[in-house]
């Protein structure tokens, strides 16, 4: 059995993400990926059973990376305000440092492959963020809201700032660059809206 070459695995991962973001799943194939990565198709089959397994493994790796980054230095026992600051900082950092991976995850979110990945993510996410949410409610730091309303108020404003940044503009083609100042200003308003 050949030794796993992590450099090749990383290259295959990067090229798979690039191809899926650029061409979608319909344009994605092992032979095209092998050519883009400069390896033989046989090399890819050393690491993945087939195309489906490759897509699943790449999606799992990307979403796990996103989760690791968003949970860095986060503790569900934190106060609601402190926890939200950590979450916003981590999520912004991830989205800005890994835009291609972010776009890949967003694309995969609407594919049939994501359901299997979601089961695993949901368990980890529910345990950590669910506890954080529950603690904030118990300490009366947070309004009791339906999940969808809470999530829309808590995180959609951050994602919109990042979207303005990645599109390099906002209304009327005005240039916008994401900054800690605009993030803190927006988060301050979000925290006010969510406090009882």
TORZAGU-559916 format. One record per atom (N, C-alpha, C): residue number from 1; x, z, y. Coordinates in Angstrom, 3 decimals, always signed. Layout:
BEGIN
<NUM <X Z Y>>;
...
//
This chain:
BEGIN
<1 <+0.839 +0.000 -1.191>>;
<1 <+0.000 +0.000 +0.000>>;
<1 <+0.884 +0.000 +1.254>>;
<2 <+0.549 -0.839 +2.219>>;
<2 <+1.340 -0.922 +3.447>>;
<2 <+1.094 +0.281 +4.346>>;
<3 <+2.143 +0.676 +5.056>>;
<3 <+2.029 +1.783 +6.005>>;
<3 <+1.208 +1.334 +7.204>>;
<4 <+0.393 +2.218 +7.680>>;
<4 <-0.448 +1.924 +8.845>>;
<4 <+0.439 +1.791 +10.080>>;
<5 <+0.362 +0.659 +10.741>>;
<5 <+1.136 +0.402 +11.961>>;
<5 <+0.222 +0.676 +13.157>>;
<6 <+0.406 +1.856 +13.776>>;
<6 <-0.476 +2.265 +14.871>>;
<6 <-0.412 +1.314 +16.062>>;
<7 <+0.733 +0.688 +16.286>>;
<7 <+0.833 -0.289 +17.385>>;
<7 <-0.088 -1.475 +17.144>>;
<8 <-0.146 -1.936 +15.887>>;
<8 <-1.041 -3.058 +15.553>>;
<8 <-2.499 -2.629 +15.650>>;
<9 <-2.783 -1.425 +15.177>>;
<9 <-4.156 -0.911 +15.242>>;
<9 <-4.601 -0.833 +16.702>>;
<10 <-3.720 -0.318 +17.573>>;
<10 <-4.042 -0.217 +19.005>>;
<10 <-4.246 -1.589 +19.631>>;
<11 <-3.394 -2.545 +19.263>>;
<11 <-3.515 -3.903 +19.804>>;
<11 <-4.824 -4.553 +19.353>>;
<12 <-5.158 -4.402 +18.085>>;
<12 <-6.417 -4.947 +17.560>>;
<12 <-7.600 -4.312 +18.298>>;
<13 <-7.528 -3.011 +18.506>>;
<13 <-8.574 -2.277 +19.226>>;
<13 <-8.755 -2.845 +20.636>>;
<14 <-7.646 -2.969 +21.371>>;
<14 <-7.693 -3.480 +22.752>>;
<14 <-8.249 -4.898 +22.804>>;
<15 <-7.759 -5.753 +21.928>>;
<15 <-8.205 -7.161 +21.932>>;
<15 <-9.674 -7.271 +21.516>>;
<16 <-10.109 -6.431 +20.581>>;
<16 <-11.520 -6.454 +20.165>>;
<16 <-12.414 -6.088 +21.345>>;
<17 <-12.036 -5.054 +22.072>>;
<17 <-12.808 -4.637 +23.245>>;
<17 <-12.844 -5.759 +24.278>>;
<18 <-11.697 -6.332 +24.579>>;
<18 <-11.631 -7.429 +25.562>>;
<18 <-12.540 -8.580 +25.155>>;
<19 <-12.460 -8.985 +23.887>>;
<19 <-13.257 -10.121 +23.409>>;
<19 <-14.754 -9.836 +23.462>>;
<20 <-15.160 -8.649 +23.027>>;
<20 <-16.590 -8.315 +22.999>>;
<20 <-17.142 -8.207 +24.413>>;
<21 <-16.360 -7.642 +25.325>>;
<21 <-16.811 -7.561 +26.715>>;
<21 <-16.951 -8.964 +27.297>>;
<22 <-15.976 -9.824 +27.029>>;
<22 <-15.963 -11.173 +27.618>>;
<22 <-16.953 -12.124 +26.948>>;
<23 <-17.011 -12.092 +25.615>>;
<23 <-17.789 -13.096 +24.872>>;
<23 <-19.022 -12.555 +24.166>>;
<24 <-19.171 -11.244 +24.114>>;
<24 <-20.298 -10.659 +23.400>>;
<24 <-20.053 -10.643 +21.905>>;
<25 <-20.974 -10.031 +21.183>>;
<25 <-20.827 -9.932 +19.729>>;
<25 <-20.980 -11.278 +19.039>>;
<26 <-21.790 -12.165 +19.618>>;
<26 <-21.992 -13.474 +18.986>>;
<26 <-20.708 -14.297 +18.966>>;
<27 <-19.880 -14.138 +19.984>>;
<27 <-18.636 -14.898 +20.055>>;
<27 <-17.455 -14.203 +19.411>>;
<28 <-17.725 -13.074 +18.752>>;
<28 <-16.647 -12.266 +18.194>>;
<28 <-16.458 -12.525 +16.707>>;
<29 <-15.226 -12.811 +16.310>>;
<29 <-14.922 -13.033 +14.899>>;
<29 <-13.519 -12.569 +14.573>>;
<30 <-13.283 -12.277 +13.303>>;
<30 <-11.995 -11.761 +12.854>>;
<30 <-10.881 -12.772 +13.096>>;
<31 <-11.131 -14.036 +12.817>>;
<31 <-10.087 -15.053 +13.010>>;
<31 <-9.698 -15.179 +14.484>>;
<32 <-10.696 -15.187 +15.354>>;
<32 <-10.411 -15.263 +16.803>>;
<32 <-9.663 -14.015 +17.263>>;
<33 <-10.060 -12.871 +16.739>>;
<33 <-9.400 -11.622 +17.094>>;
<33 <-7.942 -11.637 +16.627>>;
<34 <-7.723 -12.091 +15.399>>;
<34 <-6.359 -12.148 +14.859>>;
<34 <-5.472 -13.021 +15.740>>;
<35 <-6.003 -14.150 +16.158>>;
<35 <-5.234 -15.059 +17.022>>;
<35 <-4.923 -14.380 +18.364>>;
<36 <-5.929 -13.736 +18.953>>;
<36 <-5.740 -13.068 +20.249>>;
<36 <-4.736 -11.916 +20.152>>;
<37 <-4.728 -11.229 +19.007>>;
<37 <-3.829 -10.080 +18.820>>;
<37 <-2.456 -10.494 +18.287>>;
<38 <-2.336 -11.760 +17.909>>;
<38 <-1.054 -12.243 +17.381>>;
<38 <-0.732 -11.678 +16.006>>;
<39 <-1.783 -11.466 +15.206>>;
<39 <-1.593 -10.986 +13.831>>;
<39 <-2.371 -11.921 +12.899>>;
<40 <-2.133 -11.798 +11.614>>;
<40 <-2.895 -12.616 +10.673>>;
<40 <-4.231 -11.940 +10.375>>;
<41 <-5.253 -12.716 +9.988>>;
<41 <-6.523 -12.101 +9.597>>;
<41 <-6.328 -11.093 +8.463>>;
<42 <-5.377 -11.353 +7.572>>;
<42 <-5.109 -10.434 +6.457>>;
<42 <-4.679 -9.063 +6.976>>;
<43 <-3.945 -9.045 +8.089>>;
<43 <-3.522 -7.766 +8.686>>;
<43 <-4.737 -6.966 +9.130>>;
<44 <-5.704 -7.630 +9.736>>;
<44 <-6.923 -6.936 +10.181>>;
<44 <-7.657 -6.334 +8.992>>;
<45 <-7.692 -7.077 +7.873>>;
<45 <-8.401 -6.580 +6.693>>;
<45 <-7.669 -5.434 +5.994>>;
<46 <-6.439 -5.172 +6.377>>;
<46 <-5.742 -3.982 +5.868>>;
<46 <-6.399 -2.732 +6.456>>;
<47 <-6.827 -2.841 +7.711>>;
<47 <-7.348 -1.685 +8.437>>;
<47 <-8.869 -1.589 +8.449>>;
<48 <-9.549 -2.712 +8.238>>;
<48 <-11.014 -2.744 +8.301>>;
<48 <-11.564 -3.529 +7.119>>;
<49 <-12.681 -3.054 +6.551>>;
<49 <-13.288 -3.707 +5.392>>;
<49 <-13.759 -5.119 +5.717>>;
<50 <-14.432 -5.235 +6.878>>;
<50 <-14.994 -6.521 +7.293>>;
<50 <-15.300 -6.466 +8.783>>;
<51 <-15.924 -7.500 +9.291>>;
<51 <-16.244 -7.583 +10.719>>;
<51 <-17.102 -6.394 +11.167>>;
<52 <-18.107 -6.051 +10.365>>;
<52 <-19.014 -4.946 +10.712>>;
<52 <-18.263 -3.621 +10.796>>;
<53 <-17.390 -3.380 +9.820>>;
<53 <-16.612 -2.148 +9.815>>;
<53 <-15.694 -2.103 +11.036>>;
<54 <-15.101 -3.224 +11.377>>;
<54 <-14.227 -3.295 +12.552>>;
<54 <-15.010 -2.939 +13.816>>;
<55 <-16.177 -3.539 +13.986>>;
<55 <-17.006 -3.270 +15.169>>;
<55 <-17.387 -1.794 +15.220>>;
<56 <-17.789 -1.239 +14.073>>;
<56 <-18.182 +0.175 +14.031>>;
<56 <-17.008 +1.081 +14.368>>;
<57 <-15.854 +0.811 +13.781>>;
<57 <-14.682 +1.667 +14.006>>;
<57 <-14.209 +1.594 +15.459>>;
<58 <-14.238 +0.394 +16.033>>;
<58 <-13.844 +0.243 +17.434>>;
<58 <-14.836 +0.977 +18.339>>;
<59 <-16.118 +0.860 +18.042>>;
<59 <-17.144 +1.540 +18.835>>;
<59 <-17.007 +3.055 +18.719>>;
<60 <-16.778 +3.542 +17.514>>;
<60 <-16.581 +4.987 +17.314>>;
<60 <-15.362 +5.488 +18.087>>;
<61 <-14.282 +4.740 +18.011>>;
<61 <-13.059 +5.157 +18.710>>;
<61 <-13.285 +5.198 +20.219>>;
<62 <-13.933 +4.173 +20.749>>;
<62 <-14.180 +4.117 +22.199>>;
<62 <-15.097 +5.248 +22.641>>;
<63 <-16.170 +5.484 +21.917>>;
<63 <-17.113 +6.536 +22.322>>;
<63 <-16.507 +7.928 +22.135>>;
<64 <-15.708 +8.102 +21.091>>;
<64 <-15.024 +9.387 +20.914>>;
<64 <-14.048 +9.638 +22.061>>;
<65 <-13.363 +8.586 +22.482>>;
<65 <-12.441 +8.718 +23.610>>;
<65 <-13.208 +9.114 +24.873>>;
<66 <-14.336 +8.466 +25.103>>;
<66 <-15.165 +8.795 +26.261>>;
<66 <-15.608 +10.262 +26.205>>;
<67 <-16.028 +10.717 +25.023>>;
<67 <-16.474 +12.104 +24.869>>;
<67 <-15.321 +13.080 +25.111>>;
<68 <-14.162 +12.787 +24.551>>;
<68 <-12.997 +13.664 +24.750>>;
<68 <-12.675 +13.803 +26.231>>;
<69 <-12.683 +12.676 +26.926>>;
<69 <-12.359 +12.697 +28.356>>;
<69 <-13.421 +13.433 +29.163>>;
<70 <-14.689 +13.242 +28.828>>;
<70 <-15.744 +13.893 +29.613>>;
<70 <-15.825 +15.390 +29.333>>;
<71 <-15.317 +15.829 +28.185>>;
<71 <-15.368 +17.254 +27.831>>;
<71 <-14.062 +17.996 +28.148>>;
<72 <-13.084 +17.301 +28.699>>;
<72 <-11.791 +17.932 +29.015>>;
<72 <-11.985 +19.091 +29.999>>;
<73 <-11.452 +20.252 +29.658>>;
<73 <-11.526 +21.463 +30.497>>;
<73 <-12.960 +21.923 +30.774>>;
<74 <-13.897 +21.462 +29.982>>;
<74 <-15.301 +21.835 +30.165>>;
<74 <-15.656 +22.927 +29.162>>;
<75 <-16.381 +23.922 +29.629>>;
<75 <-16.837 +25.010 +28.776>>;
<75 <-18.329 +25.197 +29.034>>;
<76 <-19.156 +25.143 +27.985>>;
<76 <-20.603 +25.295 +28.192>>;
<76 <-21.009 +26.649 +28.774>>;
<77 <-20.072 +27.590 +28.797>>;
<77 <-20.361 +28.907 +29.375>>;
<77 <-20.135 +28.933 +30.892>>;
<78 <-19.582 +27.867 +31.444>>;
<78 <-19.353 +27.797 +32.894>>;
<78 <-20.664 +27.910 +33.643>>;
<79 <-20.562 +28.318 +34.921>>;
<79 <-21.754 +28.283 +35.764>>;
<79 <-22.204 +26.824 +35.869>>;
<80 <-23.460 +26.619 +36.214>>;
<80 <-23.971 +25.256 +36.304>>;
<80 <-23.177 +24.449 +37.328>>;
<81 <-22.928 +25.033 +38.479>>;
<81 <-22.205 +24.307 +39.531>>;
<81 <-20.792 +23.935 +39.083>>;
<82 <-20.068 +24.882 +38.504>>;
<82 <-18.694 +24.615 +38.062>>;
<82 <-18.683 +23.577 +36.939>>;
<83 <-19.597 +23.716 +35.992>>;
<83 <-19.683 +22.764 +34.881>>;
<83 <-19.980 +21.353 +35.361>>;
<84 <-20.877 +21.234 +36.335>>;
<84 <-21.199 +19.910 +36.879>>;
<84 <-19.997 +19.308 +37.604>>;
<85 <-19.247 +20.139 +38.322>>;
<85 <-18.048 +19.637 +39.000>>;
<85 <-17.059 +19.071 +37.986>>;
<86 <-16.864 +19.795 +36.888>>;
<86 <-15.942 +19.338 +35.843>>;
<86 <-16.463 +18.045 +35.212>>;
<87 <-17.769 +18.027 +34.903>>;
<87 <-18.353 +16.832 +34.290>>;
<87 <-18.223 +15.605 +35.210>>;
<88 <-18.557 +15.768 +36.469>>;
<88 <-18.461 +14.639 +37.402>>;
<88 <-17.018 +14.171 +37.538>>;
<89 <-16.092 +15.118 +37.685>>;
<89 <-14.680 +14.752 +37.823>>;
<89 <-14.199 +13.987 +36.583>>;
<90 <-14.521 +14.516 +35.400>>;
<90 <-14.080 +13.884 +34.159>>;
<90 <-14.695 +12.511 +33.957>>;
<91 <-15.983 +12.415 +34.202>>;
<91 <-16.660 +11.127 +33.999>>;
<91 <-16.145 +10.085 +34.981>>;
<92 <-15.976 +10.475 +36.239>>;
<92 <-15.454 +9.530 +37.235>>;
<92 <-14.057 +9.067 +36.839>>;
<93 <-13.220 +10.001 +36.438>>;
<93 <-11.842 +9.677 +36.037>>;
<93 <-11.858 +8.690 +34.868>>;
<94 <-12.687 +8.968 +33.863>>;
<94 <-12.765 +8.081 +32.700>>;
<94 <-13.232 +6.678 +33.103>>;
<95 <-14.333 +6.592 +33.840>>;
<95 <-14.884 +5.291 +34.207>>;
<95 <-13.920 +4.478 +35.060>>;
<96 <-13.177 +5.161 +35.924>>;
<96 <-12.246 +4.448 +36.801>>;
<96 <-10.948 +4.083 +36.089>>;
<97 <-10.510 +4.901 +35.148>>;
<97 <-9.264 +4.615 +34.422>>;
<97 <-9.461 +3.664 +33.251>>;
<98 <-10.651 +3.629 +32.695>>;
<98 <-10.917 +2.805 +31.511>>;
<98 <-12.137 +1.912 +31.738>>;
<99 <-12.086 +1.030 +32.738>>;
<99 <-13.271 +0.215 +33.044>>;
<99 <-13.669 -0.734 +31.914>>;
<100 <-12.693 -1.275 +31.199>>;
<100 <-13.015 -2.201 +30.116>>;
<100 <-13.691 -1.464 +28.956>>;
<101 <-13.174 -0.299 +28.621>>;
<101 <-13.778 +0.517 +27.567>>;
<101 <-15.186 +0.934 +27.970>>;
<102 <-15.368 +1.282 +29.241>>;
<102 <-16.687 +1.664 +29.749>>;
<102 <-17.665 +0.500 +29.602>>;
<103 <-17.222 -0.688 +29.989>>;
<103 <-18.082 -1.874 +29.888>>;
<103 <-18.403 -2.190 +28.428>>;
<104 <-17.419 -1.999 +27.565>>;
<104 <-17.620 -2.210 +26.125>>;
<104 <-18.697 -1.269 +25.586>>;
<105 <-18.576 +0.024 +25.908>>;
<105 <-19.548 +1.011 +25.426>>;
<105 <-20.947 +0.670 +25.936>>;
<106 <-21.029 +0.265 +27.189>>;
<106 <-22.326 -0.105 +27.760>>;
<106 <-22.925 -1.304 +27.020>>;
<107 <-22.089 -2.265 +26.697>>;
<107 <-22.553 -3.450 +25.959>>;
<107 <-23.008 -3.051 +24.557>>;
<108 <-22.241 -2.182 +23.907>>;
<108 <-22.572 -1.774 +22.542>>;
<108 <-23.819 -0.886 +22.497>>;
<109 <-24.091 -0.192 +23.571>>;
<109 <-25.251 +0.700 +23.634>>;
<109 <-26.553 -0.041 +23.318>>;
<110 <-26.586 -1.326 +23.572>>;
<110 <-27.806 -2.115 +23.348>>;
<110 <-27.710 -2.973 +22.086>>;
<111 <-26.785 -2.632 +21.200>>;
<111 <-26.653 -3.365 +19.941>>;
<111 <-27.115 -2.488 +18.785>>;
<112 <-27.331 -3.101 +17.656>>;
<112 <-27.781 -2.359 +16.472>>;
<112 <-26.695 -1.432 +15.941>>;
<113 <-25.451 -1.671 +16.306>>;
<113 <-24.337 -0.853 +15.842>>;
<113 <-24.343 +0.540 +16.463>>;
<114 <-24.946 +0.639 +17.622>>;
<114 <-24.846 +1.891 +18.370>>;
<114 <-25.646 +3.027 +17.744>>;
<115 <-26.703 +2.705 +16.998>>;
<115 <-27.533 +3.752 +16.398>>;
<115 <-26.710 +4.677 +15.505>>;
<116 <-25.834 +4.098 +14.690>>;
<116 <-25.004 +4.900 +13.790>>;
<116 <-24.026 +5.754 +14.588>>;
<117 <-23.448 +5.174 +15.622>>;
<117 <-22.504 +5.894 +16.471>>;
<117 <-23.228 +7.011 +17.211>>;
<118 <-24.437 +6.700 +17.688>>;
<118 <-25.210 +7.657 +18.467>>;
<118 <-25.499 +8.929 +17.675>>;
<119 <-25.778 +8.798 +16.377>>;
<119 <-26.060 +9.970 +15.549>>;
<119 <-24.910 +10.972 +15.633>>;
<120 <-23.698 +10.482 +15.508>>;
<120 <-22.523 +11.339 +15.539>>;
<120 <-22.304 +11.930 +16.942>>;
<121 <-22.414 +11.085 +17.951>>;
<121 <-22.226 +11.529 +19.327>>;
<121 <-23.287 +12.541 +19.735>>;
<122 <-24.508 +12.252 +19.358>>;
<122 <-25.636 +13.088 +19.747>>;
<122 <-25.437 +14.522 +19.273>>;
<123 <-24.927 +14.681 +18.060>>;
<123 <-24.712 +16.018 +17.505>>;
<123 <-23.711 +16.795 +18.363>>;
<124 <-22.563 +16.197 +18.649>>;
<124 <-21.525 +16.862 +19.452>>;
<124 <-22.043 +17.128 +20.861>>;
<125 <-22.651 +16.095 +21.436>>;
<125 <-23.121 +16.180 +22.810>>;
<125 <-24.221 +17.223 +22.944>>;
<126 <-25.148 +17.201 +21.999>>;
<126 <-26.284 +18.128 +22.050>>;
<126 <-25.803 +19.574 +21.953>>;
<127 <-24.830 +19.818 +21.072>>;
<127 <-24.312 +21.178 +20.908>>;
<127 <-23.677 +21.686 +22.205>>;
<128 <-22.812 +20.864 +22.804>>;
<128 <-22.072 +21.310 +23.983>>;
<128 <-22.923 +21.282 +25.242>>;
<129 <-23.468 +20.114 +25.567>>;
<129 <-24.250 +19.986 +26.798>>;
<129 <-25.579 +20.723 +26.683>>;
<130 <-26.141 +20.784 +25.478>>;
<130 <-27.385 +21.526 +25.270>>;
<130 <-27.187 +23.003 +25.565>>;
<131 <-26.071 +23.549 +25.112>>;
<131 <-25.761 +24.953 +25.376>>;
<131 <-25.531 +25.198 +26.863>>;
<132 <-24.815 +24.274 +27.506>>;
<132 <-24.565 +24.370 +28.943>>;
<132 <-25.887 +24.386 +29.707>>;
<133 <-26.772 +23.458 +29.377>>;
<133 <-28.086 +23.336 +30.010>>;
<133 <-28.912 +24.604 +29.776>>;
<134 <-28.926 +25.053 +28.541>>;
<134 <-29.684 +26.263 +28.163>>;
<134 <-29.171 +27.486 +28.929>>;
<135 <-27.854 +27.636 +29.010>>;
<135 <-27.266 +28.764 +29.741>>;
<135 <-27.657 +28.727 +31.216>>;
<136 <-27.612 +27.536 +31.818>>;
<136 <-27.966 +27.399 +33.239>>;
<136 <-29.424 +27.765 +33.476>>;
<137 <-30.293 +27.378 +32.554>>;
<137 <-31.713 +27.747 +32.669>>;
<137 <-31.883 +29.263 +32.555>>;
<138 <-31.208 +29.854 +31.588>>;
<138 <-31.314 +31.309 +31.383>>;
<138 <-30.801 +32.094 +32.584>>;
<139 <-29.764 +31.586 +33.240>>;
<139 <-29.203 +32.268 +34.408>>;
<139 <-29.954 +31.902 +35.693>>;
<140 <-31.003 +31.095 +35.540>>;
<140 <-31.833 +30.645 +36.671>>;
<140 <-31.001 +29.887 +37.722>>;
<141 <-30.039 +29.095 +37.226>>;
<141 <-29.213 +28.248 +38.095>>;
<141 <-29.751 +26.819 +38.145>>;
<142 <-30.775 +26.550 +37.359>>;
<142 <-31.261 +25.186 +37.184>>;
<142 <-32.770 +25.169 +37.030>>;
<143 <-33.396 +24.182 +37.680>>;
<143 <-34.835 +23.972 +37.513>>;
<143 <-35.123 +23.497 +36.094>>;
<144 <-36.238 +23.900 +35.549>>;
<144 <-36.660 +23.397 +34.234>>;
<144 <-37.337 +22.044 +34.465>>;
<145 <-36.733 +21.000 +33.934>>;
<145 <-37.219 +19.629 +34.140>>;
<145 <-37.234 +18.881 +32.812>>;
<146 <-38.081 +17.853 +32.691>>;
<146 <-37.969 +16.996 +31.507>>;
<146 <-36.552 +16.402 +31.460>>;
<147 <-36.040 +16.200 +30.258>>;
<147 <-34.667 +15.716 +30.081>>;
<147 <-34.368 +14.483 +30.930>>;
<148 <-35.275 +13.503 +30.891>>;
<148 <-35.036 +12.234 +31.599>>;
<148 <-34.912 +12.444 +33.107>>;
<149 <-35.717 +13.351 +33.650>>;
<149 <-35.666 +13.644 +35.079>>;
<149 <-34.352 +14.351 +35.397>>;
<150 <-34.026 +15.363 +34.593>>;
<150 <-32.768 +16.084 +34.795>>;
<150 <-31.585 +15.111 +34.782>>;
<151 <-31.509 +14.286 +33.741>>;
<151 <-30.372 +13.371 +33.578>>;
<151 <-30.285 +12.375 +34.734>>;
<152 <-31.420 +11.873 +35.166>>;
<152 <-31.443 +10.909 +36.278>>;
<152 <-30.921 +11.520 +37.568>>;
<153 <-31.318 +12.754 +37.831>>;
<153 <-30.867 +13.421 +39.055>>;
<153 <-29.418 +13.884 +38.907>>;
<154 <-29.057 +14.400 +37.723>>;
<154 <-27.736 +14.992 +37.513>>;
<154 <-26.598 +13.976 +37.471>>;
<155 <-26.825 +12.813 +36.871>>;
<155 <-25.697 +11.897 +36.648>>;
<155 <-25.858 +10.487 +37.211>>;
<156 <-27.069 +10.007 +37.397>>;
<156 <-27.251 +8.641 +37.913>>;
<156 <-26.587 +8.430 +39.281>>;
<157 <-26.616 +9.409 +40.191>>;
<157 <-25.948 +9.189 +41.482>>;
<157 <-24.433 +8.938 +41.334>>;
<158 <-23.799 +9.648 +40.411>>;
<158 <-22.374 +9.423 +40.161>>;
<158 <-22.145 +8.006 +39.646>>;
<159 <-22.963 +7.593 +38.680>>;
<159 <-22.800 +6.257 +38.098>>;
<159 <-23.029 +5.162 +39.141>>;
<160 <-23.931 +5.413 +40.084>>;
<160 <-24.180 +4.423 +41.132>>;
<160 <-22.978 +4.316 +42.070>>;
<161 <-22.360 +5.427 +42.424>>;
<161 <-21.147 +5.380 +43.250>>;
<161 <-20.057 +4.571 +42.557>>;
<162 <-19.895 +4.809 +41.264>>;
<162 <-18.880 +4.076 +40.499>>;
<162 <-19.229 +2.591 +40.438>>;
<163 <-20.516 +2.303 +40.298>>;
<163 <-20.957 +0.894 +40.271>>;
<163 <-20.642 +0.208 +41.598>>;
<164 <-20.922 +0.879 +42.712>>;
<164 <-20.566 +0.311 +44.023>>;
<164 <-19.062 +0.035 +44.079>>;
<165 <-18.284 +0.959 +43.557>>;
<165 <-16.826 +0.823 +43.574>>;
<165 <-16.372 -0.366 +42.721>>;
<166 <-16.889 -0.455 +41.498>>;
<166 <-16.438 -1.520 +40.588>>;
<166 <-16.918 -2.887 +41.043>>;
<167 <-18.042 -2.923 +41.746>>;
<167 <-18.528 -4.187 +42.296>>;
<167 <-17.866 -4.482 +43.633>>;
<168 <-17.058 -3.524 +44.088>>;
<168 <-16.296 -3.625 +45.337>>;
<168 <-17.174 -3.799 +46.565>>;
<169 <-18.367 -3.247 +46.513>>;
<169 <-19.219 -3.317 +47.688>>;
<169 <-20.572 -2.690 +47.458>>;
<170 <-21.258 -2.431 +48.554>>;
<170 <-22.606 -1.892 +48.467>>;
<170 <-23.542 -2.843 +49.208>>;
<171 <-24.557 -2.312 +49.859>>;
<171 <-25.530 -3.147 +50.550>>;
<171 <-24.858 -3.991 +51.627>>;
<172 <-25.317 -5.209 +51.766>>;
<172 <-24.803 -6.100 +52.808>>;
<172 <-23.334 -6.433 +52.644>>;
<173 <-22.863 -6.397 +51.405>>;
<173 <-21.468 -6.740 +51.087>>;
<173 <-20.463 -5.834 +51.797>>;
<174 <-20.915 -4.639 +52.167>>;
<174 <-20.023 -3.669 +52.795>>;
<174 <-19.052 -3.146 +51.739>>;
<175 <-17.768 -3.137 +52.059>>;
<175 <-16.740 -2.671 +51.118>>;
<175 <-16.904 -1.175 +50.871>>;
<176 <-16.860 -0.774 +49.600>>;
<176 <-16.925 +0.637 +49.247>>;
<176 <-15.836 +0.938 +48.233>>;
<177 <-15.081 +1.989 +48.479>>;
<177 <-14.076 +2.466 +47.545>>;
<177 <-14.431 +3.904 +47.182>>;
<178 <-14.523 +4.153 +45.897>>;
<178 <-14.859 +5.483 +45.408>>;
<178 <-13.829 +6.482 +45.918>>;
<179 <-14.301 +7.636 +46.362>>;
<179 <-13.378 +8.676 +46.833>>;
<179 <-13.891 +10.036 +46.389>>;
<180 <-12.967 +10.980 +46.339>>;
<180 <-13.341 +12.347 +45.997>>;
<180 <-14.329 +12.890 +47.036>>;
<181 <-14.132 +12.504 +48.282>>;
<181 <-15.010 +12.972 +49.359>>;
<181 <-16.453 +12.510 +49.144>>;
<182 <-16.640 +11.223 +48.844>>;
<182 <-18.015 +10.737 +48.644>>;
<182 <-18.611 +11.319 +47.365>>;
<183 <-17.772 +11.537 +46.342>>;
<183 <-18.272 +12.148 +45.111>>;
<183 <-18.727 +13.583 +45.376>>;
<184 <-17.928 +14.362 +46.114>>;
<184 <-18.285 +15.752 +46.403>>;
<184 <-19.537 +15.840 +47.270>>;
<185 <-19.654 +14.933 +48.239>>;
<185 <-20.835 +14.911 +49.102>>;
<185 <-22.092 +14.632 +48.277>>;
<186 <-21.999 +13.670 +47.376>>;
<186 <-23.142 +13.320 +46.530>>;
<186 <-23.464 +14.453 +45.563>>;
<187 <-22.435 +15.021 +44.944>>;
<187 <-22.654 +16.122 +44.005>>;
<187 <-23.306 +17.314 +44.696>>;
<188 <-22.915 +17.587 +45.906>>;
<188 <-23.501 +18.693 +46.673>>;
<188 <-25.013 +18.499 +46.812>>;
<189 <-25.434 +17.281 +47.095>>;
<189 <-26.871 +16.984 +47.214>>;
<189 <-27.575 +17.098 +45.865>>;
<190 <-26.909 +16.644 +44.811>>;
<190 <-27.472 +16.742 +43.456>>;
<190 <-27.675 +18.203 +43.079>>;
<191 <-26.670 +19.034 +43.341>>;
<191 <-26.785 +20.461 +42.994>>;
<191 <-27.919 +21.130 +43.757>>;
<192 <-28.087 +20.782 +45.025>>;
<192 <-29.214 +21.317 +45.800>>;
<192 <-30.538 +20.926 +45.184>>;
<193 <-30.631 +19.679 +44.758>>;
<193 <-31.884 +19.178 +44.195>>;
<193 <-32.227 +19.850 +42.859>>;
<194 <-31.214 +20.266 +42.114>>;
<194 <-31.451 +20.828 +40.791>>;
<194 <-31.566 +22.348 +40.749>>;
<195 <-31.250 +22.992 +41.870>>;
<195 <-31.338 +24.458 +41.920>>;
<195 <-32.790 +24.901 +42.129>>;
<196 <-33.181 +26.026 +41.500>>;
<196 <-34.553 +26.525 +41.667>>;
<196 <-34.789 +27.038 +43.086>>;
//
